[in-house]
């Protein structure tokens, strides 16, 4: 009997270890049926899933647990997904967010990205597409940065490629995985024009819907003294972007 207990204990331990190694997703949606379906589908595809019914419950969970990804509906009663995303990113949350919404217009998607979301998927969607997008986000998160000896400065900020943040003495400004990848790509070709399609491919984003433009706008708000008159990341009309650090 003791051998059976030991074997059972080892099996349970192995299971807990395996679960701890799975990507942990927080699904935030007021639709009970969709929460259940997403939880079941993602669990069957090697994700650990926690659910929240609204923004308030999501905030409570984020106080006590760390997640690898957040999948969140935009249209929720009370605080909606856009407002919550904007608030979390303003509080320097680095966890990537994928927004779900019934609104599929391009402008709605841009609003989601401007709020700080890492990706955006309109309903109804194919579960396999959601899976592909989540894995793309995880690959960006896991990508090891290229460490360069050269310090890249933008006014008061210095780009720390290893940590993925901008630093100014004790002040630190975290970058999202997409922002980090964009700056790495541009800094690797300083003074050269890098096309939108190339940048989109590196970031595993859709190049056809102004996604890169939105991410560049977000970067400029962090880097530039006047984002409307950028000094460091300049647009080359019809071609792409070029980086001019100090």
C-alpha positions as YAML, in Angstrom:
chain: A
units: angstrom
residues:
- id: 1
  name: UNK
  ca: [0.00, 0.00, 0.00]
- id: 2
  name: UNK
  ca: [2.84, 2.36, 0.77]
- id: 3
  name: UNK
  ca: [4.25, 1.84, -2.73]
- id: 4
  name: UNK
  ca: [0.88, 2.77, -4.23]
- id: 5
  name: UNK
  ca: [0.77, 5.88, -2.11]
- id: 6
  name: UNK
  ca: [4.26, 6.85, -3.20]
- id: 7
  name: UNK
  ca: [3.42, 6.26, -6.85]
- id: 8
  name: UNK
  ca: [0.19, 8.24, -6.48]
- id: 9
  name: UNK
  ca: [2.06, 11.09, -4.81]
- id: 10
  name: UNK
  ca: [4.66, 11.15, -7.55]
- id: 11
  name: UNK
  ca: [1.93, 11.22, -10.19]
- id: 12
  name: UNK
  ca: [0.21, 14.13, -8.47]
- id: 13
  name: UNK
  ca: [3.52, 15.98, -8.13]
- id: 14
  name: UNK
  ca: [4.30, 15.43, -11.81]
- id: 15
  name: UNK
  ca: [0.87, 16.78, -12.71]
- id: 16
  name: UNK
  ca: [1.38, 19.90, -10.60]
- id: 17
  name: UNK
  ca: [4.81, 20.48, -12.15]
- id: 18
  name: UNK
  ca: [3.36, 20.12, -15.65]
- id: 19
  name: UNK
  ca: [0.54, 22.54, -14.86]
- id: 20
  name: UNK
  ca: [3.00, 25.09, -13.47]
- id: 21
  name: UNK
  ca: [4.85, 25.02, -16.79]
- id: 22
  name: UNK
  ca: [1.78, 25.80, -18.89]
- id: 23
  name: UNK
  ca: [1.13, 29.40, -20.00]
- id: 24
  name: UNK
  ca: [-1.42, 30.92, -17.62]
- id: 25
  name: UNK
  ca: [-4.21, 32.90, -19.27]
- id: 26
  name: UNK
  ca: [-6.76, 35.18, -17.62]
- id: 27
  name: UNK
  ca: [-10.01, 35.25, -19.63]
- id: 28
  name: UNK
  ca: [-12.20, 38.28, -18.84]
- id: 29
  name: UNK
  ca: [-15.71, 38.18, -20.31]
- id: 30
  name: UNK
  ca: [-19.21, 38.75, -18.92]
- id: 31
  name: UNK
  ca: [-20.66, 36.09, -21.27]
- id: 32
  name: UNK
  ca: [-20.80, 32.90, -19.18]
- id: 33
  name: UNK
  ca: [-21.13, 30.61, -22.20]
- id: 34
  name: UNK
  ca: [-18.12, 32.13, -23.97]
- id: 35
  name: UNK
  ca: [-16.03, 31.99, -20.78]
- id: 36
  name: UNK
  ca: [-16.83, 28.30, -20.44]
- id: 37
  name: UNK
  ca: [-16.09, 27.52, -24.09]
- id: 38
  name: UNK
  ca: [-12.82, 29.47, -24.09]
- id: 39
  name: UNK
  ca: [-11.73, 27.87, -20.84]
- id: 40
  name: UNK
  ca: [-12.42, 24.39, -22.21]
- id: 41
  name: UNK
  ca: [-10.78, 25.03, -25.58]
- id: 42
  name: UNK
  ca: [-7.64, 26.66, -24.14]
- id: 43
  name: UNK
  ca: [-7.30, 23.99, -21.46]
- id: 44
  name: UNK
  ca: [-7.43, 21.31, -24.16]
- id: 45
  name: UNK
  ca: [-4.62, 23.15, -25.96]
- id: 46
  name: UNK
  ca: [-2.11, 23.25, -23.12]
- id: 47
  name: UNK
  ca: [-3.03, 26.47, -21.33]
- id: 48
  name: UNK
  ca: [-3.80, 27.00, -17.68]
- id: 49
  name: UNK
  ca: [-6.96, 29.12, -17.59]
- id: 50
  name: UNK
  ca: [-8.49, 31.43, -14.97]
- id: 51
  name: UNK
  ca: [-11.68, 33.40, -15.70]
- id: 52
  name: UNK
  ca: [-13.14, 36.69, -14.50]
- id: 53
  name: UNK
  ca: [-16.67, 37.98, -15.10]
- id: 54
  name: UNK
  ca: [-15.82, 41.69, -15.29]
- id: 55
  name: UNK
  ca: [-13.10, 44.32, -14.91]
- id: 56
  name: UNK
  ca: [-13.48, 44.51, -11.13]
- id: 57
  name: UNK
  ca: [-12.87, 40.78, -10.67]
- id: 58
  name: UNK
  ca: [-9.96, 40.91, -13.14]
- id: 59
  name: UNK
  ca: [-8.32, 43.70, -11.11]
- id: 60
  name: UNK
  ca: [-8.60, 41.61, -7.94]
- id: 61
  name: UNK
  ca: [-7.01, 38.59, -9.61]
- id: 62
  name: UNK
  ca: [-4.17, 40.68, -11.03]
- id: 63
  name: UNK
  ca: [-3.33, 41.88, -7.51]
- id: 64
  name: UNK
  ca: [-2.53, 38.36, -6.36]
- id: 65
  name: UNK
  ca: [-1.51, 36.35, -9.41]
- id: 66
  name: UNK
  ca: [0.76, 36.74, -12.42]
- id: 67
  name: UNK
  ca: [-0.47, 35.73, -15.84]
- id: 68
  name: UNK
  ca: [1.31, 35.14, -19.13]
- id: 69
  name: UNK
  ca: [-1.61, 36.50, -21.19]
- id: 70
  name: UNK
  ca: [-4.94, 38.24, -20.78]
- id: 71
  name: UNK
  ca: [-7.81, 37.58, -23.20]
- id: 72
  name: UNK
  ca: [-10.48, 40.23, -22.62]
- id: 73
  name: UNK
  ca: [-13.81, 41.21, -24.10]
- id: 74
  name: UNK
  ca: [-14.24, 44.88, -24.99]
- id: 75
  name: UNK
  ca: [-18.01, 45.20, -24.52]
- id: 76
  name: UNK
  ca: [-18.58, 44.54, -20.82]
- id: 77
  name: UNK
  ca: [-20.97, 46.23, -18.37]
- id: 78
  name: UNK
  ca: [-19.34, 48.73, -16.05]
- id: 79
  name: UNK
  ca: [-15.70, 49.31, -16.97]
- id: 80
  name: UNK
  ca: [-15.22, 48.08, -20.51]
- id: 81
  name: UNK
  ca: [-12.21, 46.26, -21.92]
- id: 82
  name: UNK
  ca: [-10.69, 49.32, -23.59]
- id: 83
  name: UNK
  ca: [-10.76, 51.35, -20.38]
- id: 84
  name: UNK
  ca: [-9.34, 48.49, -18.34]
- id: 85
  name: UNK
  ca: [-6.57, 47.90, -20.87]
- id: 86
  name: UNK
  ca: [-5.61, 51.58, -20.90]
- id: 87
  name: UNK
  ca: [-5.61, 51.70, -17.09]
- id: 88
  name: UNK
  ca: [-3.52, 48.54, -16.69]
- id: 89
  name: UNK
  ca: [-0.93, 49.70, -19.21]
- id: 90
  name: UNK
  ca: [-0.76, 53.12, -17.52]
- id: 91
  name: UNK
  ca: [0.07, 51.22, -14.33]
- id: 92
  name: UNK
  ca: [2.99, 49.59, -16.18]
- id: 93
  name: UNK
  ca: [1.43, 46.12, -16.49]
- id: 94
  name: UNK
  ca: [3.66, 44.15, -18.88]
- id: 95
  name: UNK
  ca: [1.31, 41.19, -19.34]
- id: 96
  name: UNK
  ca: [0.20, 41.15, -23.00]
- id: 97
  name: UNK
  ca: [-3.50, 41.66, -23.70]
- id: 98
  name: UNK
  ca: [-5.58, 40.33, -26.59]
- id: 99
  name: UNK
  ca: [-8.95, 42.04, -26.96]
- id: 100
  name: UNK
  ca: [-12.10, 40.33, -28.23]
- id: 101
  name: UNK
  ca: [-15.05, 42.29, -29.61]
- id: 102
  name: UNK
  ca: [-18.05, 42.02, -31.88]
- id: 103
  name: UNK
  ca: [-16.91, 45.23, -33.55]
- id: 104
  name: UNK
  ca: [-14.70, 44.30, -36.45]
- id: 105
  name: UNK
  ca: [-14.15, 47.70, -38.04]
- id: 106
  name: UNK
  ca: [-10.58, 48.80, -38.63]
- id: 107
  name: UNK
  ca: [-11.04, 51.93, -36.51]
- id: 108
  name: UNK
  ca: [-12.23, 49.81, -33.58]
- id: 109
  name: UNK
  ca: [-9.13, 47.65, -33.86]
- id: 110
  name: UNK
  ca: [-6.91, 50.71, -33.91]
- id: 111
  name: UNK
  ca: [-8.62, 52.00, -30.76]
- id: 112
  name: UNK
  ca: [-7.78, 48.71, -29.07]
- id: 113
  name: UNK
  ca: [-4.13, 48.93, -30.04]
- id: 114
  name: UNK
  ca: [-3.95, 52.56, -28.99]
- id: 115
  name: UNK
  ca: [-5.32, 51.57, -25.58]
- id: 116
  name: UNK
  ca: [-2.29, 49.30, -25.19]
- id: 117
  name: UNK
  ca: [-3.53, 45.92, -26.42]
- id: 118
  name: UNK
  ca: [-0.99, 43.64, -28.06]
- id: 119
  name: UNK
  ca: [-3.50, 42.12, -30.46]
- id: 120
  name: UNK
  ca: [-7.18, 42.32, -31.37]
- id: 121
  name: UNK
  ca: [-9.58, 39.65, -32.61]
- id: 122
  name: UNK
  ca: [-13.14, 40.43, -33.79]
- id: 123
  name: UNK
  ca: [-16.03, 38.08, -33.04]
- id: 124
  name: UNK
  ca: [-17.03, 35.64, -34.33]
- id: 125
  name: UNK
  ca: [-13.60, 34.05, -34.68]
- id: 126
  name: UNK
  ca: [-12.16, 30.64, -35.42]
- id: 127
  name: UNK
  ca: [-10.74, 29.10, -32.22]
- id: 128
  name: UNK
  ca: [-7.67, 28.04, -34.17]
- id: 129
  name: UNK
  ca: [-6.98, 31.65, -35.13]
- id: 130
  name: UNK
  ca: [-7.15, 32.65, -31.48]
- id: 131
  name: UNK
  ca: [-4.69, 29.88, -30.68]
- id: 132
  name: UNK
  ca: [-2.28, 31.05, -33.40]
- id: 133
  name: UNK
  ca: [-2.44, 34.64, -32.17]
- id: 134
  name: UNK
  ca: [-1.81, 33.62, -28.56]
- id: 135
  name: UNK
  ca: [1.20, 31.54, -29.56]
- id: 136
  name: UNK
  ca: [2.53, 34.46, -31.63]
- id: 137
  name: UNK
  ca: [2.31, 36.72, -28.57]
- id: 138
  name: UNK
  ca: [4.09, 34.12, -26.43]
- id: 139
  name: UNK
  ca: [6.87, 33.82, -29.01]
- id: 140
  name: UNK
  ca: [7.37, 37.59, -28.89]
- id: 141
  name: UNK
  ca: [7.49, 37.47, -25.11]
- id: 142
  name: UNK
  ca: [10.00, 34.64, -25.11]
- id: 143
  name: UNK
  ca: [12.25, 36.06, -27.82]
- id: 144
  name: UNK
  ca: [15.67, 36.77, -26.38]
- id: 145
  name: UNK
  ca: [16.86, 40.29, -27.14]
- id: 146
  name: UNK
  ca: [20.09, 40.87, -28.98]
- id: 147
  name: UNK
  ca: [22.48, 42.40, -26.45]
- id: 148
  name: UNK
  ca: [24.47, 45.24, -27.92]
- id: 149
  name: UNK
  ca: [27.43, 46.93, -26.23]
- id: 150
  name: UNK
  ca: [26.51, 50.27, -27.73]
- id: 151
  name: UNK
  ca: [24.22, 52.42, -25.60]
- id: 152
  name: UNK
  ca: [21.37, 53.80, -27.68]
- id: 153
  name: UNK
  ca: [20.18, 57.14, -26.39]
- id: 154
  name: UNK
  ca: [17.02, 59.09, -27.11]
- id: 155
  name: UNK
  ca: [17.29, 62.40, -25.31]
- id: 156
  name: UNK
  ca: [17.14, 61.57, -21.59]
- id: 157
  name: UNK
  ca: [16.37, 57.89, -22.25]
- id: 158
  name: UNK
  ca: [18.82, 55.03, -22.84]
- id: 159
  name: UNK
  ca: [17.55, 51.86, -24.48]
- id: 160
  name: UNK
  ca: [18.33, 48.74, -22.44]
- id: 161
  name: UNK
  ca: [17.98, 46.00, -25.04]
- id: 162
  name: UNK
  ca: [18.58, 43.20, -22.57]
- id: 163
  name: UNK
  ca: [15.83, 44.25, -20.14]
- id: 164
  name: UNK
  ca: [13.47, 45.68, -22.75]
- id: 165
  name: UNK
  ca: [13.08, 49.07, -21.12]
- id: 166
  name: UNK
  ca: [14.09, 52.70, -21.37]
- id: 167
  name: UNK
  ca: [16.16, 54.01, -18.47]
- id: 168
  name: UNK
  ca: [17.03, 57.45, -17.11]
- id: 169
  name: UNK
  ca: [19.06, 56.99, -13.95]
- id: 170
  name: UNK
  ca: [16.66, 55.42, -11.45]
- id: 171
  name: UNK
  ca: [13.66, 56.00, -13.71]
- id: 172
  name: UNK
  ca: [12.63, 53.01, -15.80]
- id: 173
  name: UNK
  ca: [10.03, 52.92, -18.55]
- id: 174
  name: UNK
  ca: [9.05, 49.35, -19.53]
- id: 175
  name: UNK
  ca: [8.36, 48.50, -23.15]
- id: 176
  name: UNK
  ca: [5.71, 46.08, -24.35]
- id: 177
  name: UNK
  ca: [7.03, 43.05, -26.28]
- id: 178
  name: UNK
  ca: [5.95, 44.63, -29.58]
- id: 179
  name: UNK
  ca: [7.57, 47.98, -28.75]
- id: 180
  name: UNK
  ca: [10.74, 46.18, -27.71]
- id: 181
  name: UNK
  ca: [10.85, 44.19, -30.96]
- id: 182
  name: UNK
  ca: [10.23, 47.32, -33.03]
- id: 183
  name: UNK
  ca: [13.02, 49.28, -31.35]
- id: 184
  name: UNK
  ca: [15.42, 46.34, -31.71]
- id: 185
  name: UNK
  ca: [14.62, 46.08, -35.43]
- id: 186
  name: UNK
  ca: [15.03, 49.81, -36.01]
- id: 187
  name: UNK
  ca: [18.14, 50.14, -33.85]
- id: 188
  name: UNK
  ca: [19.77, 47.31, -35.80]
- id: 189
  name: UNK
  ca: [19.46, 49.47, -38.94]
- id: 190
  name: UNK
  ca: [20.03, 52.97, -37.56]
- id: 191
  name: UNK
  ca: [19.79, 55.56, -40.32]
- id: 192
  name: UNK
  ca: [18.21, 53.06, -42.73]
- id: 193
  name: UNK
  ca: [14.58, 52.89, -43.78]
- id: 194
  name: UNK
  ca: [12.78, 49.78, -42.52]
- id: 195
  name: UNK
  ca: [9.52, 48.98, -44.30]
- id: 196
  name: UNK
  ca: [6.22, 48.38, -42.57]
- id: 197
  name: UNK
  ca: [5.93, 44.85, -43.97]
- id: 198
  name: UNK
  ca: [9.35, 43.91, -42.59]
- id: 199
  name: UNK
  ca: [8.51, 45.36, -39.18]
- id: 200
  name: UNK
  ca: [5.13, 43.60, -39.17]
- id: 201
  name: UNK
  ca: [6.76, 40.29, -40.02]
- id: 202
  name: UNK
  ca: [9.31, 40.66, -37.23]
- id: 203
  name: UNK
  ca: [6.53, 41.48, -34.74]
- id: 204
  name: UNK
  ca: [4.12, 38.88, -36.17]
- id: 205
  name: UNK
  ca: [1.50, 41.56, -36.71]
- id: 206
  name: UNK
  ca: [-0.91, 42.40, -39.53]
- id: 207
  name: UNK
  ca: [0.75, 44.93, -41.82]
- id: 208
  name: UNK
  ca: [-2.46, 45.76, -43.71]
- id: 209
  name: UNK
  ca: [-4.41, 47.59, -41.02]
- id: 210
  name: UNK
  ca: [-2.12, 50.38, -39.77]
- id: 211
  name: UNK
  ca: [-1.04, 48.16, -36.88]
- id: 212
  name: UNK
  ca: [2.63, 49.14, -37.17]
- id: 213
  name: UNK
  ca: [1.67, 52.82, -37.43]
- id: 214
  name: UNK
  ca: [-0.24, 52.55, -34.16]
- id: 215
  name: UNK
  ca: [2.69, 50.85, -32.40]
- id: 216
  name: UNK
  ca: [5.09, 53.52, -33.70]
- id: 217
  name: UNK
  ca: [2.76, 56.21, -32.37]
- id: 218
  name: UNK
  ca: [2.87, 54.56, -28.94]
- id: 219
  name: UNK
  ca: [6.67, 54.42, -29.05]
- id: 220
  name: UNK
  ca: [6.88, 58.07, -30.00]
- id: 221
  name: UNK
  ca: [4.77, 59.02, -27.00]
- id: 222
  name: UNK
  ca: [7.40, 57.37, -24.81]
- id: 223
  name: UNK
  ca: [10.52, 58.56, -26.62]
- id: 224
  name: UNK
  ca: [9.80, 61.93, -28.15]
- id: 225
  name: UNK
  ca: [9.52, 65.31, -26.45]
- id: 226
  name: UNK
  ca: [6.93, 66.22, -29.09]
- id: 227
  name: UNK
  ca: [5.41, 63.05, -30.62]
- id: 228
  name: UNK
  ca: [3.78, 65.14, -33.37]
- id: 229
  name: UNK
  ca: [7.22, 66.39, -34.46]
- id: 230
  name: UNK
  ca: [9.30, 63.25, -33.97]
- id: 231
  name: UNK
  ca: [13.07, 63.54, -33.81]
- id: 232
  name: UNK
  ca: [14.10, 59.92, -33.27]
- id: 233
  name: UNK
  ca: [11.60, 57.79, -35.22]
- id: 234
  name: UNK
  ca: [10.81, 59.47, -38.49]
- id: 235
  name: UNK
  ca: [8.40, 58.46, -41.23]
- id: 236
  name: UNK
  ca: [9.60, 58.03, -44.79]
- id: 237
  name: UNK
  ca: [6.44, 58.42, -46.81]
- id: 238
  name: UNK
  ca: [5.51, 55.32, -48.77]
- id: 239
  name: UNK
  ca: [8.52, 53.35, -47.48]
- id: 240
  name: UNK
  ca: [8.52, 52.93, -43.72]
- id: 241
  name: UNK
  ca: [10.41, 54.29, -40.73]
- id: 242
  name: UNK
  ca: [13.97, 55.28, -39.91]
- id: 243
  name: UNK
  ca: [15.63, 55.59, -36.49]
- id: 244
  name: UNK
  ca: [17.90, 58.55, -35.67]
- id: 245
  name: UNK
  ca: [19.09, 58.15, -32.06]
- id: 246
  name: UNK
  ca: [21.37, 60.71, -30.38]
...
